[in-house]
């Protein structure tokens, strides 16, 4: 079995330590010959890198080549896989996005509504530059992109790199939801076989089978309606915000019982309720800064200070395991089934062919082989067409530097709708993002 040279781009992320634990768990199935951290923030990267160095000496001694760098050539040369998880502007800009949105009475969230638009416009430039850098030094590396907002980023990358077949956009939200399904059903999550359609953070499970072919869908719906729904992945299980988010899936299922919803649909189906419950002085970004970020930074500092990871509160999380299992399937032609983003091209027959849809696919050494979904019902088609139009207009606005296209996008977005609100939010976001957005005309 070939051992891989893996690069983590954006290694200062608070999700990196969970991914390192996942690499340890999967080391027999996805063996590494070299691991490289790359980040533009040297100080932030150094903390996770030094903690990883200690962790791997104790739990992954077979891996003798680990390094971290801010040099692109050093990082990307001869890479087999690059996992990308960057956040342009950091959590500080996310907090501004959320506060500006809430100031105008609309949803403040990192991937949905105005916050998602702002983050998307920041991400596009850096993602395009990063992919070009990777391709300059490793033309054939697999690039697995986790960077949010994934739908907008995927649309932009498709336009900039239309023939790049080794660039795959993926998201762990469907599998994080499936962990909760598995818990409810008393099954292992990797035994579940989902049918799913949508756009990233905007989709529905139509069926949940197990590998024997048993259909658990209707039983699962009833169990959620009668007993509620909660997060089970260790990284989010005890997080109050995620608990509230998963609980809303029950309400969505009561209101629209045909399919099982992605949890992010709460922001689009109940936007007024979502905005009303938020505190502008303690948005989700602030909770992450004072919560997960502080916890991970303190954990890394503890490992470094003690010189050992023994006794540290480290665990495998679905963010890392999903990325690594997807890479395994690509690297060794395993043809395993994952929900990923691909260009539609008739997969959902009554949606535009050029939409970047999120559907089940087999991951092979030749890339993603998606399953055909067919035509979807009118209600879902209408929602998806509107959301795709919003995402497409955001990307149009980036390449054309168009204020008008951004205004159209926000007006279409279900979290905003009102033109006057869209203008006010947009103008405030432009002022806050001068350093990151293109100059709009």
C-alpha positions as a Markdown table, in Angstrom:
| # | Residue | x | y | z |
|---|---|---|---|---|
| 1 | Unk | 0.0 | 0.0 | 0.0 |
| 2 | Unk | 1.5 | 3.3 | -1.1 |
| 3 | Unk | 2.3 | 5.7 | 1.8 |
| 4 | Unk | 1.1 | 9.3 | 1.2 |
| 5 | Unk | 2.6 | 12.7 | 1.5 |
| 6 | Unk | -0.1 | 14.8 | 3.1 |
| 7 | Unk | -0.3 | 18.5 | 3.5 |
| 8 | Unk | -2.7 | 20.3 | 5.9 |
| 9 | Unk | -3.3 | 23.8 | 4.5 |
| 10 | Unk | -4.7 | 26.0 | 7.3 |
| 11 | Unk | -3.1 | 23.9 | 10.0 |
| 12 | Unk | -3.7 | 26.5 | 12.6 |
| 13 | Unk | -7.4 | 25.6 | 12.6 |
| 14 | Unk | -9.0 | 24.5 | 15.8 |
| 15 | Unk | -10.1 | 21.3 | 14.0 |
| 16 | Unk | -6.5 | 20.2 | 13.3 |
| 17 | Unk | -6.0 | 18.3 | 16.5 |
| 18 | Unk | -9.1 | 16.2 | 16.0 |
| 19 | Unk | -7.8 | 15.5 | 12.5 |
| 20 | Unk | -4.5 | 14.4 | 13.9 |
| 21 | Unk | -6.3 | 11.9 | 16.2 |
| 22 | Unk | -8.2 | 10.7 | 13.1 |
| 23 | Unk | -4.9 | 10.2 | 11.2 |
| 24 | Unk | -3.7 | 8.1 | 14.1 |
| 25 | Unk | -6.9 | 6.0 | 14.1 |
| 26 | Unk | -6.7 | 5.5 | 10.3 |
| 27 | Unk | -2.9 | 5.0 | 10.0 |
| 28 | Unk | -3.2 | 1.4 | 8.8 |
| 29 | Unk | -5.7 | 2.3 | 6.1 |
| 30 | Unk | -4.2 | 5.6 | 5.1 |
| 31 | Unk | -0.5 | 5.4 | 5.9 |
| 32 | Unk | 1.7 | 8.4 | 5.7 |
| 33 | Unk | 5.3 | 8.8 | 4.6 |
| 34 | Unk | 5.3 | 12.5 | 5.4 |
| 35 | Unk | 3.0 | 15.1 | 7.0 |
| 36 | Unk | 3.4 | 18.8 | 6.4 |
| 37 | Unk | 1.6 | 21.7 | 8.0 |
| 38 | Unk | 1.2 | 24.9 | 6.0 |
| 39 | Unk | -0.3 | 28.2 | 7.3 |
| 40 | Unk | 0.2 | 31.9 | 6.6 |
| 41 | Unk | -0.1 | 32.5 | 10.4 |
| 42 | Unk | 3.2 | 31.2 | 11.7 |
| 43 | Unk | 2.5 | 31.7 | 15.4 |
| 44 | Unk | -0.9 | 30.1 | 15.3 |
| 45 | Unk | 0.5 | 27.1 | 13.3 |
| 46 | Unk | 3.4 | 26.7 | 15.7 |
| 47 | Unk | 1.1 | 25.8 | 18.6 |
| 48 | Unk | -0.7 | 23.0 | 16.8 |
| 49 | Unk | 2.5 | 21.8 | 15.2 |
| 50 | Unk | 4.5 | 21.5 | 18.4 |
| 51 | Unk | 1.6 | 19.7 | 20.1 |
| 52 | Unk | 1.3 | 17.4 | 17.1 |
| 53 | Unk | 5.0 | 16.6 | 17.1 |
| 54 | Unk | 4.7 | 15.3 | 20.7 |
| 55 | Unk | 1.4 | 13.5 | 20.0 |
| 56 | Unk | 2.9 | 11.7 | 17.0 |
| 57 | Unk | 6.0 | 10.6 | 18.8 |
| 58 | Unk | 3.8 | 8.8 | 21.3 |
| 59 | Unk | 1.0 | 7.5 | 19.1 |
| 60 | Unk | 2.3 | 7.5 | 15.5 |
| 61 | Unk | 6.1 | 6.7 | 15.9 |
| 62 | Unk | 6.0 | 5.1 | 12.4 |
| 63 | Unk | 5.7 | 8.5 | 10.9 |
| 64 | Unk | 9.3 | 9.9 | 11.0 |
| 65 | Unk | 8.8 | 12.9 | 8.7 |
| 66 | Unk | 6.7 | 15.8 | 10.1 |
| 67 | Unk | 7.3 | 19.5 | 9.5 |
| 68 | Unk | 5.6 | 22.8 | 9.4 |
| 69 | Unk | 6.2 | 25.8 | 7.2 |
| 70 | Unk | 4.9 | 29.1 | 5.8 |
| 71 | Unk | 6.8 | 28.4 | 2.5 |
| 72 | Unk | 4.4 | 27.3 | -0.3 |
| 73 | Unk | 7.0 | 25.5 | -2.4 |
| 74 | Unk | 8.3 | 23.6 | 0.6 |
| 75 | Unk | 4.8 | 22.6 | 1.7 |
| 76 | Unk | 3.3 | 21.6 | -1.7 |
| 77 | Unk | 6.1 | 20.1 | -3.6 |
| 78 | Unk | 5.4 | 16.4 | -4.5 |
| 79 | Unk | 2.2 | 16.3 | -2.4 |
| 80 | Unk | -0.2 | 13.4 | -2.8 |
| 81 | Unk | -3.0 | 15.0 | -0.9 |
| 82 | Unk | -3.7 | 18.5 | 0.3 |
| 83 | Unk | -6.5 | 19.0 | 2.9 |
| 84 | Unk | -7.6 | 22.7 | 2.8 |
| 85 | Unk | -9.3 | 24.3 | 5.7 |
| 86 | Unk | -8.6 | 28.0 | 5.6 |
| 87 | Unk | -10.5 | 30.9 | 7.1 |
| 88 | Unk | -9.7 | 34.3 | 5.4 |
| 89 | Unk | -10.1 | 37.1 | 7.9 |
| 90 | Unk | -10.2 | 34.6 | 10.9 |
| 91 | Unk | -12.9 | 34.5 | 13.5 |
| 92 | Unk | -12.6 | 38.3 | 14.0 |
| 93 | Unk | -14.1 | 38.9 | 10.6 |
| 94 | Unk | -16.7 | 36.2 | 11.1 |
| 95 | Unk | -17.8 | 38.1 | 14.3 |
| 96 | Unk | -18.2 | 41.3 | 12.3 |
| 97 | Unk | -20.2 | 39.6 | 9.6 |
| 98 | Unk | -22.6 | 38.2 | 12.2 |
| 99 | Unk | -22.9 | 41.5 | 14.1 |
| 100 | Unk | -23.6 | 43.5 | 10.9 |
| 101 | Unk | -26.3 | 41.1 | 9.8 |
| 102 | Unk | -28.0 | 41.1 | 13.2 |
| 103 | Unk | -27.8 | 44.9 | 13.4 |
| 104 | Unk | -30.2 | 44.8 | 10.5 |
| 105 | Unk | -32.4 | 42.1 | 11.9 |
| 106 | Unk | -31.3 | 39.2 | 9.6 |
| 107 | Unk | -29.5 | 35.9 | 10.3 |
| 108 | Unk | -25.9 | 36.3 | 11.5 |
| 109 | Unk | -24.3 | 33.0 | 10.5 |
| 110 | Unk | -20.9 | 32.1 | 8.9 |
| 111 | Unk | -22.3 | 30.3 | 5.8 |
| 112 | Unk | -25.9 | 31.4 | 5.5 |
| 113 | Unk | -27.3 | 34.8 | 4.5 |
| 114 | Unk | -25.2 | 38.0 | 4.5 |
| 115 | Unk | -22.5 | 36.4 | 6.7 |
| 116 | Unk | -22.0 | 33.6 | 4.2 |
| 117 | Unk | -21.9 | 36.0 | 1.3 |
| 118 | Unk | -19.2 | 38.1 | 3.1 |
| 119 | Unk | -17.1 | 35.1 | 4.0 |
| 120 | Unk | -17.5 | 33.6 | 0.5 |
| 121 | Unk | -16.2 | 36.8 | -1.1 |
| 122 | Unk | -13.2 | 36.7 | 1.2 |
| 123 | Unk | -12.5 | 33.0 | 0.6 |
| 124 | Unk | -12.7 | 33.0 | -3.2 |
| 125 | Unk | -9.5 | 35.1 | -3.8 |
| 126 | Unk | -7.4 | 33.1 | -1.3 |
| 127 | Unk | -8.7 | 29.7 | -2.5 |
| 128 | Unk | -8.0 | 30.4 | -6.1 |
| 129 | Unk | -4.4 | 31.6 | -5.2 |
| 130 | Unk | -3.9 | 28.5 | -3.0 |
| 131 | Unk | -5.1 | 26.0 | -5.7 |
| 132 | Unk | -2.7 | 27.7 | -8.2 |
| 133 | Unk | 0.2 | 27.4 | -5.8 |
| 134 | Unk | -0.6 | 23.7 | -5.2 |
| 135 | Unk | -0.8 | 23.0 | -8.9 |
| 136 | Unk | 2.4 | 24.8 | -9.5 |
| 137 | Unk | 4.3 | 22.4 | -7.3 |
| 138 | Unk | 2.1 | 19.3 | -7.4 |
| 139 | Unk | 0.0 | 19.1 | -10.6 |
| 140 | Unk | -1.5 | 15.7 | -9.7 |
| 141 | Unk | -2.2 | 16.0 | -6.0 |
| 142 | Unk | -5.7 | 15.4 | -4.8 |
| 143 | Unk | -7.0 | 18.6 | -3.2 |
| 144 | Unk | -9.8 | 18.0 | -0.7 |
| 145 | Unk | -11.4 | 21.4 | 0.1 |
| 146 | Unk | -13.3 | 21.9 | 3.4 |
| 147 | Unk | -13.2 | 25.7 | 3.2 |
| 148 | Unk | -16.5 | 27.5 | 3.9 |
| 149 | Unk | -18.8 | 28.6 | 2.6 |
| 150 | Unk | -18.3 | 25.5 | 0.5 |
| 151 | Unk | -21.1 | 26.1 | -2.0 |
| 152 | Unk | -19.8 | 29.6 | -3.0 |
| 153 | Unk | -16.2 | 28.4 | -3.0 |
| 154 | Unk | -17.0 | 25.3 | -5.1 |
| 155 | Unk | -18.8 | 27.5 | -7.6 |
| 156 | Unk | -15.9 | 29.8 | -7.9 |
| 157 | Unk | -13.3 | 27.0 | -8.2 |
| 158 | Unk | -15.4 | 25.3 | -10.9 |
| 159 | Unk | -15.1 | 28.4 | -13.0 |
| 160 | Unk | -11.4 | 29.1 | -12.4 |
| 161 | Unk | -10.4 | 25.4 | -12.8 |
| 162 | Unk | -13.0 | 23.8 | -15.0 |
| 163 | Unk | -10.8 | 20.9 | -16.1 |
| 164 | Unk | -9.2 | 20.0 | -12.7 |
| 165 | Unk | -10.6 | 16.6 | -11.9 |
| 166 | Unk | -8.5 | 16.1 | -8.8 |
| 167 | Unk | -10.1 | 19.0 | -6.9 |
| 168 | Unk | -13.0 | 17.8 | -4.6 |
| 169 | Unk | -15.2 | 20.0 | -2.4 |
| 170 | Unk | -16.6 | 18.2 | 0.6 |
| 171 | Unk | -18.5 | 19.0 | 3.8 |
| 172 | Unk | -18.8 | 17.0 | 7.0 |
| 173 | Unk | -22.3 | 18.2 | 7.9 |
| 174 | Unk | -24.2 | 15.3 | 6.3 |
| 175 | Unk | -22.1 | 12.7 | 8.1 |
| 176 | Unk | -22.3 | 14.6 | 11.4 |
| 177 | Unk | -26.1 | 14.4 | 11.0 |
| 178 | Unk | -25.8 | 10.7 | 10.2 |
| 179 | Unk | -23.9 | 10.0 | 13.4 |
| 180 | Unk | -27.1 | 11.1 | 15.2 |
| 181 | Unk | -29.2 | 8.9 | 12.9 |
| 182 | Unk | -26.9 | 5.9 | 13.7 |
| 183 | Unk | -27.2 | 6.5 | 17.5 |
| 184 | Unk | -31.0 | 6.7 | 17.3 |
| 185 | Unk | -31.1 | 3.5 | 15.2 |
| 186 | Unk | -28.5 | 1.6 | 17.2 |
| 187 | Unk | -26.2 | 1.2 | 14.2 |
| 188 | Unk | -22.7 | 2.1 | 13.2 |
| 189 | Unk | -22.6 | 5.3 | 11.1 |
| 190 | Unk | -20.4 | 3.7 | 8.5 |
| 191 | Unk | -23.1 | 1.0 | 8.0 |
| 192 | Unk | -25.6 | 3.6 | 6.9 |
| 193 | Unk | -26.3 | 4.1 | 3.2 |
| 194 | Unk | -27.9 | 7.6 | 2.6 |
| 195 | Unk | -29.8 | 9.0 | -0.4 |
| 196 | Unk | -29.5 | 12.7 | -0.4 |
| 197 | Unk | -29.9 | 15.8 | -2.7 |
| 198 | Unk | -29.3 | 19.5 | -2.4 |
| 199 | Unk | -26.7 | 22.2 | -2.4 |
| 200 | Unk | -24.1 | 22.5 | 0.4 |
| 201 | Unk | -25.8 | 23.3 | 3.7 |
| 202 | Unk | -29.1 | 23.2 | 1.8 |
| 203 | Unk | -30.3 | 19.6 | 1.3 |
| 204 | Unk | -32.4 | 16.7 | 2.4 |
| 205 | Unk | -32.0 | 12.9 | 3.1 |
| 206 | Unk | -34.6 | 11.1 | 1.1 |
| 207 | Unk | -33.7 | 7.6 | 2.4 |
| 208 | Unk | -31.6 | 6.0 | 5.1 |
| 209 | Unk | -30.7 | 2.3 | 4.4 |
| 210 | Unk | -28.3 | 0.0 | 6.1 |
| 211 | Unk | -25.8 | -2.1 | 4.1 |
| 212 | Unk | -28.2 | -5.1 | 4.1 |
| 213 | Unk | -30.7 | -2.9 | 2.2 |
| 214 | Unk | -33.1 | -2.4 | 5.1 |
| 215 | Unk | -35.0 | 0.9 | 4.9 |
| 216 | Unk | -34.9 | 2.8 | 8.2 |
| 217 | Unk | -36.3 | 6.1 | 6.9 |
| 218 | Unk | -39.9 | 6.1 | 8.3 |
| 219 | Unk | -38.9 | 4.6 | 11.6 |
| 220 | Unk | -36.1 | 7.2 | 11.9 |
| 221 | Unk | -38.6 | 10.1 | 11.2 |
| 222 | Unk | -41.0 | 8.8 | 13.9 |
| 223 | Unk | -38.2 | 8.4 | 16.5 |
| 224 | Unk | -37.0 | 12.0 | 15.8 |
| 225 | Unk | -40.5 | 13.4 | 16.0 |
| 226 | Unk | -41.4 | 11.6 | 19.3 |
| 227 | Unk | -38.0 | 11.6 | 21.0 |
| 228 | Unk | -36.2 | 14.7 | 19.6 |
| 229 | Unk | -32.8 | 15.0 | 17.9 |
| 230 | Unk | -29.4 | 15.9 | 19.3 |
| 231 | Unk | -25.8 | 16.0 | 18.1 |
| 232 | Unk | -23.6 | 12.9 | 18.9 |
| 233 | Unk | -20.2 | 13.8 | 17.4 |
| 234 | Unk | -17.8 | 14.5 | 20.3 |
| 235 | Unk | -16.7 | 17.8 | 19.0 |
| 236 | Unk | -20.3 | 19.3 | 19.1 |
| 237 | Unk | -22.3 | 17.0 | 21.4 |
| 238 | Unk | -21.9 | 19.3 | 24.5 |
| 239 | Unk | -22.2 | 22.6 | 22.6 |
| 240 | Unk | -25.4 | 24.4 | 23.4 |
| 241 | Unk | -25.7 | 26.1 | 20.0 |
| 242 | Unk | -25.4 | 22.8 | 18.2 |
| 243 | Unk | -27.9 | 21.2 | 20.6 |
| 244 | Unk | -30.4 | 23.9 | 19.7 |
| 245 | Unk | -29.6 | 23.5 | 16.0 |
| 246 | Unk | -30.2 | 19.7 | 16.0 |
| 247 | Unk | -33.4 | 20.2 | 18.0 |
| 248 | Unk | -34.8 | 22.4 | 15.2 |
| 249 | Unk | -34.5 | 19.4 | 12.8 |
| 250 | Unk | -37.5 | 17.9 | 14.7 |
| 251 | Unk | -39.6 | 21.0 | 14.0 |
| 252 | Unk | -38.6 | 21.0 | 10.3 |
| 253 | Unk | -39.6 | 17.4 | 10.0 |
| 254 | Unk | -43.0 | 18.1 | 11.6 |
| 255 | Unk | -43.6 | 20.9 | 9.2 |
| 256 | Unk | -42.2 | 19.2 | 6.1 |
| 257 | Unk | -42.3 | 15.4 | 6.8 |
| 258 | Unk | -41.4 | 14.2 | 3.3 |
| 259 | Unk | -37.6 | 14.3 | 3.7 |
| 260 | Unk | -35.1 | 14.5 | 6.6 |
| 261 | Unk | -33.5 | 18.0 | 6.6 |
| 262 | Unk | -30.0 | 19.2 | 6.8 |
| 263 | Unk | -29.8 | 21.2 | 10.0 |
| 264 | Unk | -28.7 | 24.3 | 8.3 |
| 265 | Unk | -32.1 | 24.7 | 6.6 |
| 266 | Unk | -33.3 | 26.2 | 9.9 |
| 267 | Unk | -31.7 | 29.5 | 8.9 |
| 268 | Unk | -33.7 | 29.6 | 5.6 |
| 269 | Unk | -37.0 | 28.2 | 6.7 |
| 270 | Unk | -37.3 | 30.2 | 10.0 |
| 271 | Unk | -35.0 | 33.2 | 9.4 |
| 272 | Unk | -36.9 | 35.6 | 11.7 |
| 273 | Unk | -36.8 | 33.1 | 14.6 |
| 274 | Unk | -33.1 | 32.5 | 14.0 |
| 275 | Unk | -32.3 | 36.2 | 14.0 |
| 276 | Unk | -34.4 | 37.0 | 17.0 |
| 277 | Unk | -32.7 | 34.5 | 19.3 |
| 278 | Unk | -29.2 | 35.8 | 18.7 |
| 279 | Unk | -27.3 | 38.2 | 20.9 |
| 280 | Unk | -25.2 | 40.6 | 18.8 |
| 281 | Unk | -22.7 | 40.9 | 21.6 |
| 282 | Unk | -22.2 | 37.1 | 21.8 |
| 283 | Unk | -22.6 | 35.7 | 18.4 |
| 284 | Unk | -21.5 | 32.2 | 17.4 |
| 285 | Unk | -18.0 | 33.6 | 16.5 |
| 286 | Unk | -17.6 | 34.9 | 20.0 |
| 287 | Unk | -18.7 | 31.6 | 21.4 |
| 288 | Unk | -16.1 | 29.8 | 19.3 |
| 289 | Unk | -13.4 | 32.2 | 20.3 |
| 290 | Unk | -14.1 | 31.8 | 24.0 |
| 291 | Unk | -15.1 | 28.1 | 23.7 |
| 292 | Unk | -13.6 | 25.7 | 21.1 |
| 293 | Unk | -10.6 | 28.0 | 20.2 |
| 294 | Unk | -9.6 | 28.6 | 23.8 |
| 295 | Unk | -10.1 | 24.9 | 24.7 |
| 296 | Unk | -7.9 | 23.8 | 21.8 |
| 297 | Unk | -5.2 | 26.4 | 22.4 |
| 298 | Unk | -5.1 | 25.6 | 26.1 |
| 299 | Unk | -4.9 | 21.9 | 25.2 |
| 300 | Unk | -2.0 | 22.4 | 22.8 |
| 301 | Unk | -0.2 | 24.6 | 25.4 |
| 302 | Unk | -0.7 | 21.9 | 28.0 |
| 303 | Unk | 0.8 | 19.2 | 25.8 |
| 304 | Unk | 3.8 | 21.4 | 24.9 |
| 305 | Unk | 4.4 | 22.4 | 28.5 |
| 306 | Unk | 4.1 | 18.8 | 29.8 |
| 307 | Unk | 6.1 | 17.3 | 26.9 |
| 308 | Unk | 3.4 | 14.5 | 26.6 |
| 309 | Unk | -0.1 | 14.0 | 25.3 |
| 310 | Unk | -0.8 | 11.4 | 27.9 |
| 311 | Unk | -4.0 | 12.4 | 29.8 |
| 312 | Unk | -4.9 | 15.1 | 27.3 |
| 313 | Unk | -8.5 | 15.4 | 26.3 |
| 314 | Unk | -8.0 | 14.4 | 22.7 |
| 315 | Unk | -10.5 | 12.5 | 20.6 |
| 316 | Unk | -11.3 | 11.5 | 17.0 |
| 317 | Unk | -13.9 | 13.8 | 15.4 |
| 318 | Unk | -16.0 | 13.4 | 12.3 |
| 319 | Unk | -14.4 | 16.4 | 10.6 |
| 320 | Unk | -11.1 | 14.5 | 10.4 |
| 321 | Unk | -12.3 | 11.0 | 10.0 |
| 322 | Unk | -14.6 | 11.9 | 7.1 |
| 323 | Unk | -11.8 | 13.7 | 5.2 |
| 324 | Unk | -9.4 | 10.8 | 5.7 |
| 325 | Unk | -11.8 | 8.1 | 4.8 |
| 326 | Unk | -12.6 | 10.1 | 1.6 |
| 327 | Unk | -8.9 | 10.3 | 0.8 |
| 328 | Unk | -8.5 | 6.6 | 1.4 |
| 329 | Unk | -11.2 | 5.8 | -1.1 |
| 330 | Unk | -9.6 | 8.1 | -3.7 |
| 331 | Unk | -6.0 | 6.9 | -3.0 |
| 332 | Unk | -6.7 | 3.2 | -3.1 |
| 333 | Unk | -9.7 | 3.1 | -5.5 |
| 334 | Unk | -12.1 | 1.8 | -2.8 |
| 335 | Unk | -15.3 | 3.1 | -4.4 |
| 336 | Unk | -16.8 | 4.0 | -1.1 |
| 337 | Unk | -19.9 | 6.1 | -0.9 |
| 338 | Unk | -19.7 | 9.6 | 0.4 |
| 339 | Unk | -21.9 | 12.7 | 0.1 |
| 340 | Unk | -19.8 | 15.3 | -1.9 |
| 341 | Unk | -20.2 | 18.3 | -4.2 |
| 342 | Unk | -20.1 | 17.8 | -7.9 |
| 343 | Unk | -21.3 | 19.6 | -11.0 |
| 344 | Unk | -24.9 | 18.6 | -11.6 |
| 345 | Unk | -24.8 | 17.7 | -15.3 |
| 346 | Unk | -28.2 | 16.0 | -15.1 |
| 347 | Unk | -27.8 | 14.3 | -11.8 |
| 348 | Unk | -30.8 | 16.3 | -10.5 |
| 349 | Unk | -32.6 | 16.4 | -13.8 |
| 350 | Unk | -34.8 | 19.5 | -13.2 |
| 351 | Unk | -32.0 | 21.7 | -11.8 |
| 352 | Unk | -29.5 | 23.7 | -13.9 |
| 353 | Unk | -26.7 | 21.5 | -15.3 |
| 354 | Unk | -24.0 | 23.9 | -14.1 |
| 355 | Unk | -25.1 | 23.9 | -10.4 |
| 356 | Unk | -22.7 | 22.5 | -7.9 |
| 357 | Unk | -24.9 | 20.0 | -6.1 |
| 358 | Unk | -24.3 | 17.8 | -3.1 |
| 359 | Unk | -25.2 | 14.2 | -3.6 |
| 360 | Unk | -23.9 | 10.6 | -2.9 |
| 361 | Unk | -21.0 | 9.5 | -5.0 |
| 362 | Unk | -18.5 | 6.6 | -5.1 |
| 363 | Unk | -15.0 | 7.9 | -4.7 |
| 364 | Unk | -12.6 | 6.2 | -7.0 |
| 365 | Unk | -9.0 | 6.7 | -8.2 |
| 366 | Unk | -10.6 | 8.5 | -11.1 |
| 367 | Unk | -12.6 | 10.8 | -8.9 |
| 368 | Unk | -16.2 | 11.1 | -7.8 |
| 369 | Unk | -18.8 | 8.9 | -9.6 |
| 370 | Unk | -22.1 | 10.4 | -8.5 |
| 371 | Unk | -25.5 | 8.6 | -8.3 |
| 372 | Unk | -28.4 | 9.9 | -10.4 |
| 373 | Unk | -31.1 | 11.6 | -8.3 |
| 374 | Unk | -33.6 | 12.3 | -11.0 |
| 375 | Unk | -36.4 | 14.9 | -10.8 |
| 376 | Unk | -37.1 | 16.5 | -7.4 |
| 377 | Unk | -40.5 | 17.8 | -6.2 |
| 378 | Unk | -41.6 | 21.4 | -6.9 |
| 379 | Unk | -41.2 | 22.8 | -3.4 |
| 380 | Unk | -37.5 | 21.6 | -3.1 |
| 381 | Unk | -36.8 | 22.5 | -6.7 |
| 382 | Unk | -38.0 | 26.1 | -6.0 |
| 383 | Unk | -35.9 | 26.4 | -2.9 |
| 384 | Unk | -32.8 | 25.1 | -4.6 |
| 385 | Unk | -33.1 | 27.2 | -7.7 |
| 386 | Unk | -33.4 | 30.3 | -5.6 |
| 387 | Unk | -30.4 | 29.3 | -3.5 |
| 388 | Unk | -28.3 | 28.4 | -6.5 |
| 389 | Unk | -29.2 | 31.7 | -8.1 |
| 390 | Unk | -28.0 | 33.5 | -5.0 |
| 391 | Unk | -24.7 | 31.6 | -4.9 |
| 392 | Unk | -24.2 | 32.1 | -8.6 |
| 393 | Unk | -24.8 | 35.8 | -8.3 |
| 394 | Unk | -22.3 | 36.1 | -5.5 |
| 395 | Unk | -19.6 | 34.5 | -7.6 |
| 396 | Unk | -20.6 | 36.6 | -10.6 |
| 397 | Unk | -20.2 | 39.7 | -8.4 |
| 398 | Unk | -16.7 | 38.6 | -7.4 |
| 399 | Unk | -15.4 | 38.1 | -11.0 |
| 400 | Unk | -17.3 | 41.1 | -12.4 |
| 401 | Unk | -16.8 | 43.3 | -9.3 |
| 402 | Unk | -20.5 | 44.1 | -9.4 |
| 403 | Unk | -22.4 | 45.8 | -6.6 |
| 404 | Unk | -25.6 | 45.2 | -8.5 |
| 405 | Unk | -25.1 | 41.4 | -8.6 |
| 406 | Unk | -24.4 | 41.3 | -4.8 |
| 407 | Unk | -27.6 | 43.3 | -4.2 |
| 408 | Unk | -29.5 | 40.9 | -6.4 |
| 409 | Unk | -28.0 | 38.0 | -4.5 |
| 410 | Unk | -28.9 | 39.2 | -1.1 |
| 411 | Unk | -32.4 | 40.1 | -2.2 |
| 412 | Unk | -32.9 | 36.5 | -3.4 |
| 413 | Unk | -31.5 | 35.0 | -0.2 |
| 414 | Unk | -34.3 | 33.7 | 2.0 |
| 415 | Unk | -32.7 | 35.2 | 5.2 |
| 416 | Unk | -33.0 | 38.7 | 3.8 |
| 417 | Unk | -35.6 | 39.2 | 0.9 |
| 418 | Unk | -36.3 | 42.9 | 1.6 |
| 419 | Unk | -34.4 | 45.1 | -0.9 |
| 420 | Unk | -33.9 | 48.0 | 1.6 |
| 421 | Unk | -32.5 | 45.6 | 4.2 |
| 422 | Unk | -30.3 | 44.1 | 1.5 |
| 423 | Unk | -28.8 | 47.5 | 0.6 |
| 424 | Unk | -28.2 | 48.5 | 4.2 |
| 425 | Unk | -26.5 | 45.2 | 5.1 |
| 426 | Unk | -24.5 | 45.2 | 1.9 |
| 427 | Unk | -23.2 | 48.7 | 2.4 |
| 428 | Unk | -22.1 | 47.9 | 5.9 |
| 429 | Unk | -20.4 | 44.7 | 4.8 |
| 430 | Unk | -18.5 | 46.5 | 2.0 |
| 431 | Unk | -17.1 | 49.0 | 4.6 |
| 432 | Unk | -16.0 | 46.2 | 6.9 |
| 433 | Unk | -14.4 | 44.1 | 4.2 |
| 434 | Unk | -12.4 | 46.7 | 2.2 |
| 435 | Unk | -9.2 | 44.8 | 2.9 |
| 436 | Unk | -10.6 | 41.5 | 1.5 |
| 437 | Unk | -13.3 | 42.1 | -1.2 |
| 438 | Unk | -12.8 | 43.4 | -4.7 |
| 439 | Unk | -13.6 | 47.0 | -5.4 |
| 440 | Unk | -17.2 | 46.9 | -6.5 |
| 441 | Unk | -18.6 | 49.0 | -9.3 |
